[in-house]
Amino acid sequence: PQGAAQIGLISLSLSLSLSLSYRNRPILLKSNQGAQALVQRQVAAACVRKYVAGFWESDDAESSERFLSPDVKITTPWSDKVITGPKAFGEWISSFRASNPDFEYQSTVHTNHDIGDTVFRTWSAKNVDGDSTGVAMTRFENGLIVEDRICS
């Protein structure tokens, strides 16, 4: 998708500058694989930020669906079952937002804790039932989100 390509280009340029130095210390990558892994982590983190912004922090599910695999599995503390597929998740989040109009969600993606195909984030939510916090793990395959586990 066009949006993913744009994110990839942005992340690539950011990753290359980050790979040269971090906190004014040079980073030496021993192989091209190290540089590729760094770029992949930055692209995955950017995708997670867009997915969270669209589905969780606002009501813009359509723009976020492009990051989800057709078989994506999403586990959340607000549902007693695993939600499978972008369409089912879009329907669930719309229904959830309608029944929780004061719901607010914020998260921070922790790129220093990313491993391979997985991105971690901490989150906080506020709704009628009170405040809650937790961690989330988002896993990728072939550039798409295949699993998102949100734990409180």
Salt bridges, closest charged atoms under 4 A:
GLU141 OE2 - ARG139 NH1 2.94
GLU147 OE1 - ARG139 NE 2.95
GLU147 OE2 - ARG149 NE 2.44
ASP148 OD2 - ARG121 NH2 3.11
